[in-house]
Amino acid sequence: MKEEYIRQVEQNLPTELQKIIAEELNQIFDSAMKHGETTEQTIDRLGPAEKYAKKAQAKFKSTPDLSQIKKRRKTWAFLFYGIAILCFAAMIVVQLPPPIPDDVIGYDDGPTSIVVSSSLFRWLDVLLAAGCASLAAAVIQTIRVLRQPK
């Protein structure tokens, strides 16, 4: 009876959805049996095969295409990696010592008692935070791309 119902549902579905919906229905029937529901009760709950097939088809039409989702996640991952690289590169550039002019005599690179401070926020902290946040977001997106079913 279960196989007959699944076959009727499959007949009302496009070829690309038949296997997916059949697996879903088998899981539904197995779960119902574990919870004490008979096959007949499960079929009554699911409704006529044609109606279930239409509902399943509508569900899959409203679900975004997995390849589109994967492509979008890859794009975001590359964007975040790019931002992280730019932030870390900017940190390196900001920390470089200023060039020494050619006409300077007696330039000394030793310690002094002069302290330069700013009342504004420190750019290195901002770049580090932005770089780390971008890198974390990129890693998360990469993991989501790799874990997504094909």
Secondary structure, 3 states (H helix, E strand, C coil): CHHHHHHHHHHCCCHHHHHHHHHHHHHHHHHHHHCCCCHHHHHHHHCCHHHHHHHHHHHHHHCCCHHHHHHHHHHHHHHHHHHHHHHHHHHHHHHCCCCCCCCCCCCCCCCCCCCCCCCCCCHHHHHHHHHHHHHHHHHHHHHHHHHCCC
